């Protein structure tokens, strides 16, 4: 039974045809719309004041914009939402590697109008159908198990009613008075889980602390007012990693070094994902940030090191998409405009982390090439001729969108430049 039942369930889950063939194409409008919807929802949920219920309006276009963002960032995922006067209908597909059982896992569910909480239609996963009530119970239990402190039950029970108006769903939610405190406890729960389960830790906090202190020492060696290239930091950093790899895994040493780099010269919040790095290792000892440049610019350095850190946190496809989403958002009116130079820095940072954490030989090769005396043209592509500050109308006129051959052609040019650099050329 232990073998047969799971095998049958897997067989029934896989299907030969997708429920969603293609998610709507991502564009500047969808990226900005998804961002605004997420921010608006967050602000409404966290707004302090009276205990009156919160009303969240989710238009069909808002939800499909989120689906488009997810599909661009998560490989093999497709999703679609349809809203009518009587229900919300959602379908999602995950494309699997080709196999004899079935190439797709499809999920389909509906949401009905209700004055008494959430009412789901029967949920189908592949060829398995579960009643809406059972699916809601399973969801509640799984969230309670994952988030702890009955947070799944609290979240589900906070929905007072669901209604539909033209092409939008309106969710009326009870305020959760201790929402911030619950959020903090959830974060703490994941921290404890990460610290007690080394398998799921990003890196050894002690290693990260060591490389962080080395970067700080290098930064402190820069004279006041002096500007240096990121290569000034990167060469010694990989030199230290190569030295320590004599008694350790080179990929793990490189990972710790790049996470320290992302914390010091990118965003200190990476530290929250690593674990209990020693406090003395994180003392601010240098000027940081503005005295270390890439391509002569601070923004390119930020894009590069943060993307390298994100690659370690997530998979390469998602990391690429994060940079792309930022540039698409900037292309809208009020943003700084789409920058292919910034996108090149994102892609180069991702590629560095990808190669440096490759346990099949890439880690040692990166150490051999990038330790000691290093110049930018060894790891960072030429970007001065790439279009920058392109507003939305001009971007869409010149490049169509992220699926357009003109955009993809320039993207391939950037990727080819990166692949020809000594650090990444195999």
MARKE-110654 format. One line per field, with one value per residue (C-alpha): x, y, z; residue number from 1. Coordinates in nm, 4 decimals, m for minus. Example, Ala and Ser with C-alpha at 12.3 -4.5 7.8 and 13.67 -1.06 7.14 Angstrom:
xx: [1.2300, 1.3670]
yy: [m0.4500, m0.1060]
zz: [0.7800, 0.7140]
resi: [1, 2]
This chain:
xx: [0.0000, 0.2828, 0.4247, 0.1104, m0.1084, 0.1514, 0.2337, m0.1333, m0.1774, 0.1261, m0.0077, m0.3469, m0.1804, 0.0120, m0.1679, m0.0868, m0.2305, m0.1908, m0.4841, m0.3136, m0.1253, 0.0314, 0.0097, m0.0406, 0.2855, 0.4643, 0.5026, 0.5674, 0.1973, 0.1613, 0.4766, 0.3684, 0.0096, 0.1226, 0.3598, 0.0916, m0.1650, 0.0772, 0.1779, m0.1812, m0.2868, 0.0048, m0.0695, m0.4375, m0.3605, m0.1018, m0.2925, m0.3436, m0.6513, m1.0033, m1.1014, m1.3310, m1.3004, m1.0601, m1.1915, m0.9467, m1.0476, m0.8673, m0.9449, m0.9041, m0.6284, m0.4468, m0.4459, m0.3424, m0.0604, 0.0614, 0.0321, 0.2389, 0.5090, 0.5148, 0.5303, 0.8224, 1.0117, 0.9236, 1.0216, 0.7567, 0.4713, 0.1604, m0.1514, m0.4777, m0.7638, m1.1133, m1.3733, m1.7434, m2.0437, m2.0795, m1.7312, m1.3543, m1.2033, m0.8285, m0.6175, m0.2453, m0.0078, 0.3411, 0.5268, 0.7371, 1.0326, 0.9029, 0.8114, 0.5862, 0.3306, 0.2413, 0.4156, 0.1842, 0.0435, m0.2755, m0.4522, m0.8000, m1.0292, m1.3130, m1.4229, m1.7927, m1.9667, m2.0219, m2.1280, m1.9743, m1.6074, m1.4419, m1.6468, m1.4406, m1.5661, m1.4363, m1.0582, m0.8941, m0.5273, m0.4712, m0.7444, m0.8027, m1.1061, m1.1422, m1.4470, m1.4048, m1.4603, m1.1965, m0.9482, m0.9986, m0.9436, m0.6227, m0.4995, m0.5730, m0.3865, m0.0850, m0.0543, m0.0866, 0.1914, 0.4155, 0.3550, 0.2820, 0.0690, m0.2499, m0.1623, m0.3191, m0.6500, m0.6320, m0.5670, m0.8472, m1.0944, m1.0158, m1.2156, m1.5647, m1.7156, m1.6414, m1.8361, m1.7918, m1.8396, m1.7935, m1.4369, m1.3200, m1.3401, m1.3952, m1.2625, m1.3897, m1.1422, m1.1523, m0.8579, m0.5997, m0.5014, m0.1638, m0.0743, 0.2718, 0.3532, 0.2382, 0.4545, 0.7560, 0.6924, 0.6673, 1.0017, 1.1535, 1.0075, 1.1805, 1.5056, 1.4957, 1.4089, 1.7017, 1.9453, 1.8393, 1.8277, 2.1715, 2.0547, 1.8369, 2.0902, 2.2231, 2.5758, 2.7829, 2.7365, 3.0908, 3.2321, 3.0199, 3.1379, 3.5020, 3.4648, 3.2615, 3.5467, 3.7965, 3.5875, 3.5628, 3.9413, 3.9852, 3.7338, 3.9146, 4.2314, 4.0755, 4.1848, 3.9144, 3.7751, 3.9390, 3.7152, 3.8083, 3.6707, 3.4839, 3.7789, 3.9844, 3.7595, 3.6876, 4.0485, 4.1553, 3.8131, 3.8480, 4.2121, 4.0959, 3.8354, 4.1017, 4.3280, 4.0540, 3.9428, 4.2533, 4.0637, 3.7058, 3.4582, 3.5460, 3.1787, 3.0841, 3.3724, 3.2697, 2.9070, 2.9987, 3.2250, 2.9553, 2.6902, 2.9266, 2.9834, 2.6069, 2.5615, 2.8473, 2.8243, 2.4628, 2.1920, 2.2474, 1.9137, 2.0850, 2.2112, 1.8601, 1.8719, 2.2030, 2.1646, 2.3488, 2.6559, 2.8704, 2.7888, 3.1561, 3.1820, 2.9057, 3.0269, 3.0363, 3.4063, 3.4266, 3.2576, 3.1155, 2.8991, 2.9929, 3.3685, 3.3459, 3.2236, 3.1627, 3.1891, 3.2566, 2.9093, 2.7584, 2.4263, 2.5971, 2.7843, 2.4577, 2.2878, 2.5846, 2.6406, 2.2718, 2.2002, 2.4891, 2.3358, 1.9882, 2.1227, 2.2339, 1.8946, 1.6896, 1.7314, 1.8840, 1.5553, 1.3951, 1.7067, 1.7108, 1.3426, 1.3930, 1.6257, 1.3968, 1.0930, 1.2812, 1.3761, 1.0240, 0.8881, 1.1398, 1.0341, 0.6948, 0.6315, 0.7950, 1.0664, 1.4247, 1.3565, 1.4530, 1.8284, 1.9919, 2.3190, 2.1571, 2.0105, 2.3565, 2.4914, 2.2099, 2.2872, 2.6637, 2.6196, 2.3912, 2.6416, 2.9280, 2.7338, 2.6254, 2.9834, 3.1355, 2.8989, 2.9343, 3.0619, 3.1588, 3.4696, 3.3392, 3.4136, 3.7852, 3.8093, 3.6573, 3.9025, 4.1968, 4.0873, 3.9570, 4.2020, 4.4862, 4.5178, 4.1817, 4.0417, 3.6749, 3.6940, 3.7564, 3.4083, 3.1976, 3.0861, 3.1069, 2.7864, 2.8589, 2.6831, 2.3678, 2.0432, 1.9541, 1.6758, 1.4298, 1.0745, 0.7778, 0.6457, 0.9897, 1.0725, 0.7545, 0.8007, 1.1638, 1.1626, 0.7958, 0.8102, 1.0138, 0.8902, 0.9561, 1.2451, 1.4000, 1.4209, 1.5358, 1.7976, 1.9591, 1.9324, 2.1262, 2.3930, 2.4355, 2.4481, 2.7026, 2.9261, 2.9102, 2.9868, 3.3007, 3.4536, 3.7507, 3.5638, 3.2775, 3.4391, 3.4789]
yy: [0.0000, 0.2404, 0.1956, 0.1431, 0.4278, 0.7070, 0.5566, 0.5605, 0.9177, 1.0332, 0.8563, 1.0297, 1.3680, 1.3707, 1.4578, 1.4647, 1.8107, 2.1480, 2.3305, 2.6611, 2.6696, 3.0130, 3.2797, 3.6366, 3.7930, 4.0129, 4.3833, 4.7090, 4.7552, 4.4135, 4.4481, 4.7861, 4.6688, 4.3599, 4.5716, 4.8278, 4.5600, 4.3843, 4.7119, 4.8323, 4.5031, 4.5090, 4.8659, 4.7892, 4.4835, 4.6640, 4.9903, 5.0623, 5.2281, 5.1065, 4.7416, 4.7821, 4.5039, 4.5494, 4.5370, 4.4088, 4.4504, 4.2122, 4.2776, 4.0002, 4.2045, 4.2413, 3.8661, 3.7850, 4.0386, 3.8462, 3.5237, 3.6795, 3.7847, 3.4345, 3.2677, 3.4884, 3.4135, 3.0470, 2.8218, 2.5757, 2.7559, 2.8916, 3.0391, 3.2101, 3.3672, 3.4456, 3.6409, 3.6614, 3.7913, 3.4506, 3.3078, 3.3288, 3.0513, 2.9770, 2.7307, 2.6587, 2.4273, 2.3042, 2.1575, 1.8548, 1.7038, 1.4623, 1.1265, 0.8282, 0.9088, 1.2672, 1.5985, 1.8270, 1.8785, 2.0843, 2.2557, 2.4014, 2.5587, 2.8062, 3.0562, 3.1291, 3.4373, 3.3940, 3.5884, 3.3289, 3.2915, 3.1077, 2.8711, 2.6714, 2.4720, 2.1147, 2.1292, 1.9139, 1.8147, 1.6180, 1.3567, 1.3754, 1.5744, 1.6956, 1.8690, 2.2383, 2.1845, 1.9102, 2.1198, 2.4143, 2.1877, 2.0475, 2.3989, 2.5166, 2.2223, 2.2596, 2.6323, 2.5651, 2.3076, 2.5350, 2.8675, 2.7441, 2.9112, 2.8254, 3.1041, 2.9120, 2.8898, 3.2580, 3.3583, 3.1458, 3.2494, 3.6184, 3.6077, 3.7307, 3.7389, 3.7169, 3.8984, 3.9775, 4.3025, 4.3013, 4.1729, 4.1942, 3.9918, 4.1788, 4.0111, 4.1461, 4.0566, 4.0774, 4.2690, 4.0523, 4.2748, 4.1075, 4.0694, 4.2263, 4.0127, 3.6977, 3.7931, 3.8370, 3.4963, 3.3327, 3.4862, 3.3654, 3.0186, 2.9934, 3.1192, 2.8454, 2.5880, 2.6975, 2.6959, 2.3505, 2.2007, 2.2658, 2.1031, 2.4063, 2.6710, 2.8976, 2.8852, 2.8414, 3.1671, 3.1416, 3.1255, 3.4201, 3.6183, 3.5462, 3.6744, 3.9717, 4.0779, 4.0360, 4.2624, 4.5177, 4.5168, 4.5738, 4.8580, 5.0165, 5.0190, 5.2571, 5.6166, 5.8824, 6.0123, 5.7324, 5.5323, 5.1765, 4.9041, 4.6046, 4.4072, 4.5488, 4.3499, 4.0487, 3.9431, 3.9116, 3.7676, 3.4725, 3.4460, 3.3867, 3.1384, 2.9484, 2.9342, 2.7926, 2.5447, 2.3344, 2.1918, 2.2654, 2.2497, 2.5258, 2.5761, 2.6308, 2.8734, 3.0720, 3.0729, 3.2148, 3.4759, 3.5941, 3.6111, 3.8256, 4.0450, 4.0782, 4.1786, 4.4290, 4.5918, 4.5137, 4.4780, 4.3920, 4.2096, 3.9075, 3.8475, 3.7503, 3.4555, 3.3211, 3.2722, 3.3792, 3.5486, 3.6662, 4.0219, 4.1236, 4.0193, 4.2594, 4.5765, 4.8633, 4.9307, 5.1046, 5.3625, 5.0899, 5.1439, 5.4643, 5.4102, 5.0789, 5.1007, 4.8742, 5.0147, 5.3440, 5.3378, 5.2541, 5.1321, 4.8685, 4.7381, 4.7102, 4.5231, 4.2877, 4.1893, 4.1711, 3.9467, 3.7214, 3.6939, 3.6323, 3.3528, 3.1703, 3.2283, 3.1328, 2.9594, 3.1332, 3.1862, 3.3676, 3.5804, 3.6927, 3.7806, 3.9964, 4.2288, 4.2286, 4.3185, 4.6101, 4.7493, 4.7009, 4.8876, 5.1698, 5.2036, 5.3313, 5.7028, 5.8228, 5.5539, 5.5957, 5.4095, 5.0623, 5.0094, 4.7270, 4.8137, 4.7434, 4.4231, 4.3202, 4.3725, 4.1543, 3.8772, 3.8971, 3.8788, 3.5787, 3.4095, 3.4666, 3.3029, 3.0202, 2.9401, 3.0012, 2.7537, 2.4840, 2.1782, 1.9994, 2.2123, 2.5639, 2.6686, 2.5834, 2.7442, 3.0737, 3.0775, 3.0204, 3.2997, 3.5617, 3.5342, 3.7799, 4.0628, 4.1041, 4.3535, 4.4219, 4.2945, 3.9473, 3.9193, 4.2170, 4.2856, 4.6069, 4.8031, 5.1601, 5.1067, 4.9495, 5.1553, 5.3130, 5.5244, 5.4045, 5.5204, 5.2871, 5.4153, 5.4122, 5.0691, 4.9132, 5.0825, 4.9791, 4.6370, 4.5290, 4.3305, 4.0633, 3.7978, 4.0104, 3.8993, 4.2488, 4.2395, 3.8759, 3.9537, 4.2266, 4.0005, 3.7311, 3.9875, 4.0673, 3.6997, 3.6306, 3.9114, 3.7626, 3.4122, 3.5359, 3.6830, 3.4885, 3.4047, 3.2341, 3.1084, 2.7317]
zz: [0.0000, 0.0851, m0.2640, m0.4708, m0.3423, m0.4011, m0.7425, m0.8445, m0.7190, m0.9184, m1.2280, m1.1867, m1.1316, m1.4603, m1.7834, m2.1539, m2.2283, m2.0509, m1.8927, m1.9851, m2.3140, m2.2714, m2.0029, m2.1244, m2.2415, m1.9888, m2.0694, m1.8863, m1.8121, m1.6469, m1.4380, m1.3013, m1.2481, m1.0527, m0.8437, m0.7615, m0.6742, m0.4396, m0.2718, m0.2412, m0.0811, 0.1618, 0.2714, 0.3279, 0.5381, 0.7515, 0.7963, 1.1629, 1.3073, 1.3644, 1.3467, 1.0472, 0.7874, 0.4958, 0.1406, m0.1234, m0.4886, m0.7239, m1.0888, m1.3435, m1.5066, m1.1706, m1.1128, m1.4695, m1.4401, m1.1343, m1.3353, m1.6167, m1.3690, m1.2180, m1.5592, m1.6631, m1.3422, m1.2858, m1.5698, m1.6941, m1.5147, m1.6880, m1.5265, m1.6081, m1.4105, m1.5380, m1.3387, m1.4161, m1.2235, m1.0567, m0.9948, m1.0143, m1.2249, m1.1985, m1.3954, m1.3607, m1.5433, m1.4628, m1.7598, m1.6689, m1.8553, m2.1163, m1.9637, m2.0477, m1.7747, m1.8724, m1.9388, m1.7405, m1.3903, m1.4067, m1.1169, m1.1525, m0.8929, m0.8697, m0.6069, m0.5522, m0.4044, m0.0330, 0.2743, 0.5068, 0.4220, 0.1341, m0.0817, m0.3291, m0.6240, m0.6567, m0.7055, m0.9717, m0.9757, m1.2915, m1.2958, m0.9202, m0.8004, m0.4415, m0.2982, m0.2249, 0.1467, 0.1635, m0.0387, 0.1974, 0.4995, 0.3487, 0.2660, 0.6194, 0.7730, 0.5431, 0.6187, 0.9936, 0.9685, 0.7596, 0.9358, 1.2896, 1.5587, 1.3583, 1.1144, 0.8268, 1.0127, 1.1064, 0.7445, 0.6000, 0.8694, 0.8148, 0.4890, 0.5758, 0.2295, m0.1414, m0.4114, m0.7800, m0.9646, m1.3415, m1.3909, m1.0289, m0.7087, m0.3816, m0.0674, 0.2631, 0.5384, 0.9155, 1.0532, 1.2286, 1.5238, 1.5821, 1.2120, 1.2468, 1.5503, 1.3690, 1.0722, 1.2974, 1.4557, 1.1128, 1.0122, 1.3382, 1.2793, 0.9413, 1.0934, 1.3563, 1.0913, 0.8772, 1.1685, 1.2915, 0.9401, 0.7831, 0.4590, 0.3938, 0.4960, 0.2223, 0.3593, 0.6726, 0.8702, 1.0047, 0.6509, 0.5410, 0.8437, 0.7553, 0.3980, 0.5170, 0.7452, 0.4576, 0.2330, 0.5120, 0.5509, 0.1770, 0.1878, 0.4809, 0.2710, 0.0200, 0.0761, 0.1486, m0.1784, m0.3777, m0.6143, m0.7100, m0.9329, m0.7954, m0.9345, m0.6440, m0.4073, m0.6272, m0.6913, m0.3247, m0.2338, m0.4708, m0.3632, m0.0051, m0.1327, m0.3302, m0.0260, 0.1963, m0.0704, m0.0002, 0.2986, 0.1908, m0.0976, m0.3507, m0.4449, m0.0793, m0.0266, m0.3353, m0.2245, 0.1174, m0.0457, m0.2876, m0.0138, 0.1934, m0.1130, m0.1675, 0.1979, 0.2087, m0.1338, m0.2196, 0.0432, 0.4092, 0.4173, 0.2614, 0.6132, 0.7219, 0.4814, 0.6054, 0.9778, 1.2901, 1.1406, 1.4312, 1.5346, 1.5355, 1.1703, 1.0712, 1.2432, 0.9969, 0.9573, 0.6207, 0.4046, 0.1780, m0.1248, m0.3053, m0.3205, m0.5125, m0.8722, m1.1697, m1.5190, m1.3422, m1.1856, m0.8496, m0.9934, m1.2106, m0.9065, m0.7150, m0.9987, m1.0328, m0.6688, m0.5765, m0.8764, m0.7736, m0.4267, m0.5668, m0.7872, m0.4753, m0.3125, m0.6172, m0.9505, m1.2516, m1.4369, m1.1462, m1.0897, m1.4519, m1.4270, m1.1158, m1.3066, m1.6065, m1.3930, m1.2390, m1.5787, m1.7186, m1.4165, m1.4682, m1.8319, m1.7165, m1.6787, m1.3599, m1.3679, m1.4833, m1.8081, m1.9304, m1.9110, m2.1056, m1.9276, m1.5905, m1.7302, m1.8545, m1.5018, m1.3637, m1.6130, m1.5529, m1.1736, m1.2131, m1.4436, m1.1992, m0.9155, m1.1450, m1.2472, m0.9029, m0.7335, m1.0014, m0.8149, m1.1378, m1.1924, m1.2474, m0.8882, m0.9145, m1.2603, m1.1358, m0.8460, m1.0819, m1.3177, m1.0731, m0.7833, m0.7521, m1.0036, m1.1802, m1.4294, m1.5042, m1.8600, m1.7193, m1.5647, m1.6802, m2.0407, m2.2423, m2.1759, m2.2909, m2.6258, m2.4803, m2.4770, m2.1417, m1.9907, m2.2565, m2.1683, m2.2074, m2.5413, m2.7021, m2.5547, m2.6905, m3.0286, m3.0659, m2.8969, m2.8805, m2.5579, m2.3837, m2.6277, m2.9363, m3.1659, m3.1496, m2.7708, m2.7652, m3.0280, m2.8154, m2.5106, m2.6984, m2.7895, m2.4194, m2.3226, m2.5982, m2.4694, m2.1205, m2.2457, m2.4232, m2.1066, m1.9610, m1.6400, m1.8249, m2.1470, m2.1265]
resi: [1, 2, 3, 4, 5, 6, 7, 8, 9, 10, 11, 12, 13, 14, 15, 16, 17, 18, 19, 20, 21, 22, 23, 24, 25, 26, 27, 28, 29, 30, 31, 32, 33, 34, 35, 36, 37, 38, 39, 40, 41, 42, 43, 44, 45, 46, 47, 48, 49, 50, 51, 52, 53, 54, 55, 56, 57, 58, 59, 60, 61, 62, 63, 64, 65, 66, 67, 68, 69, 70, 71, 72, 73, 74, 75, 76, 77, 78, 79, 80, 81, 82, 83, 84, 85, 86, 87, 88, 89, 90, 91, 92, 93, 94, 95, 96, 97, 98, 99, 100, 101, 102, 103, 104, 105, 106, 107, 108, 109, 110, 111, 112, 113, 114, 115, 116, 117, 118, 119, 120, 121, 122, 123, 124, 125, 126, 127, 128, 129, 130, 131, 132, 133, 134, 135, 136, 137, 138, 139, 140, 141, 142, 143, 144, 145, 146, 147, 148, 149, 150, 151, 152, 153, 154, 155, 156, 157, 158, 159, 160, 161, 162, 163, 164, 165, 166, 167, 168, 169, 170, 171, 172, 173, 174, 175, 176, 177, 178, 179, 180, 181, 182, 183, 184, 185, 186, 187, 188, 189, 190, 191, 192, 193, 194, 195, 196, 197, 198, 199, 200, 201, 202, 203, 204, 205, 206, 207, 208, 209, 210, 211, 212, 213, 214, 215, 216, 217, 218, 219, 220, 221, 222, 223, 224, 225, 226, 227, 228, 229, 230, 231, 232, 233, 234, 235, 236, 237, 238, 239, 240, 241, 242, 243, 244, 245, 246, 247, 248, 249, 250, 251, 252, 253, 254, 255, 256, 257, 258, 259, 260, 261, 262, 263, 264, 265, 266, 267, 268, 269, 270, 271, 272, 273, 274, 275, 276, 277, 278, 279, 280, 281, 282, 283, 284, 285, 286, 287, 288, 289, 290, 291, 292, 293, 294, 295, 296, 297, 298, 299, 300, 301, 302, 303, 304, 305, 306, 307, 308, 309, 310, 311, 312, 313, 314, 315, 316, 317, 318, 319, 320, 321, 322, 323, 324, 325, 326, 327, 328, 329, 330, 331, 332, 333, 334, 335, 336, 337, 338, 339, 340, 341, 342, 343, 344, 345, 346, 347, 348, 349, 350, 351, 352, 353, 354, 355, 356, 357, 358, 359, 360, 361, 362, 363, 364, 365, 366, 367, 368, 369, 370, 371, 372, 373, 374, 375, 376, 377, 378, 379, 380, 381, 382, 383, 384, 385, 386, 387, 388, 389, 390, 391, 392, 393, 394, 395, 396, 397, 398, 399, 400, 401, 402, 403, 404, 405, 406, 407, 408, 409, 410, 411, 412, 413, 414, 415, 416, 417, 418, 419, 420, 421, 422, 423, 424, 425, 426]
